[in-house]
Amino acid sequence: MVNSAGPMRFADLNQGIAGPATGEVVAGQDLTTVRSSLSALPPAGQLAWCAAEFGRSFVLTTSFGIQSAVLLHMAHRAAPAIPVVWVDTGYLPRETYRYARELEERLGFELHVAQPVLSAARMEALYGLLWESDQPGDMERYLQMRKVEPLETALDQLDVRCWASGVRRNQTAHRRSMTVLDRLRGRWTLHPLLDWTSKDIYYYLEEHGLPQHPLFKEGYSTVGDWHSSAPDGQVSGRSTRFRGQRPHGECGLHLEETASTATAHPPG
């Protein structure tokens, strides 16, 4: 639990962001202690605590994917003023757009939509259908333009110091190395559901009467862009994403770097 002598403070967490987190002291406590204290709280408690510590500099990110209703509902109950940032690539399934509207109307959160600089039509005209390319860097370029850059721009505009996401440890090898609080691209990221299982997600949705993403009934255990998502079959989970072009299953939002801006927007 939080130190009874007084609440931990993250006021200086973004100082010296170039160095490793190990050994960093936060208001007299090292980061290991901060992580331990957060891990002792339930997910809703972690969200409420960070909302109190960071104020408007703390946001929740969502993809309106298969499990998104869980964290959105938790935040709505624990700290309803937390802003929500949604990266809309312009290539999401129509079911996702409808699901997003349903959850927004039901939960009433403050939604900020992050969109790429280039429209889908303009990107395709200039660079082609990058997700269909056999060139190794084209999917990276696509994800940088459609996901990473829009998110980073939105977080800059909102002056975000910490953002929460619903990643889970059992989704990818990379996520198995995450902790409840990590530093990524100069900000802090909170992972309240890191140790949850698919059963935990399902039972939470059922307990609270939350709607499932429409594509769940069609066999999808994860869903992103329409052209790079598929229902479970010979492979399942994150392995169904990106047409097999990214074996690690990551879209780039939770990686330190994907492609540089120069690579993402080549001259042409």
C-alpha positions, 0 to 999 in steps of 0.5 A: 500500500501507499506509504502511510507517512504521506502519498508518494509524489511523481512531481520529478518523474520526468526529470532526467528522462534520458537515463535508465529508470533503475536507481531513480529517486522519486520524492525520497523513494526509489522507483522500485518502491513506487512500482511495488506500492502501485502493484499492491493497488487494484487496477482501479486504485492505480488509475485513481492514484495516478489521476490524483498525482498527475491531474490533467497530465494523466490520460487513458489511451484506448483502441476500442478493441476487444477488451477496451471496455474494461479499462474505460469502465474502471476509469469511469468509476475510479476517476471519471475526469481522466481524458481518453485518447483514441488513435484513429488510423482511418482503417479501423473496421466499421464495427470498431467505430460503432463500438466506440460511439456506444461506449462513449455514449454509455460512459460519458468520458472526455474523448480526444481523437488522434488522427494521422496528418495524411488522410488514408487516400493521400497516403495511398496515393503517395506511398501505395498500400504499405500493409501489402508491401513485401518491403520490410520497412513499409509496415513499420512506416505505416504504423509510424504514420498511422499510429505512433506519430498521431499518439505522440502529437496528441500527448504533446498537445495535452501535455501528458506526463503519464498515460495508461493502457490496457496491455497485458503480460500474456499478449506478447514477449515484449509485454512480459518484460513490462512493469506496472510503471515504465518510461517510454519515449520520454513519458511514463506509462501505467499498465493496470491490467498487466497481470490480467488474463483473458478470463479476467477480462471476460468475467469483468465484462459479464459482471458489469454488463459491458458490451463486447466488441461486435467482432468478438462473436466472429472469433476475433480475440484482438482487432486493430485495422481491418486489413491487418486483423483476423479471427483466431484460427491456426494462430490466435491472439496477437499472432493474427495481426499485421498479416504475419509481418511483425512476429513480435505482435507489436504495432509500435505504440509500446516500443521505444522506437519504430521508424524515424520520421524521415523514414516514415515520410520519404520524399515522393 
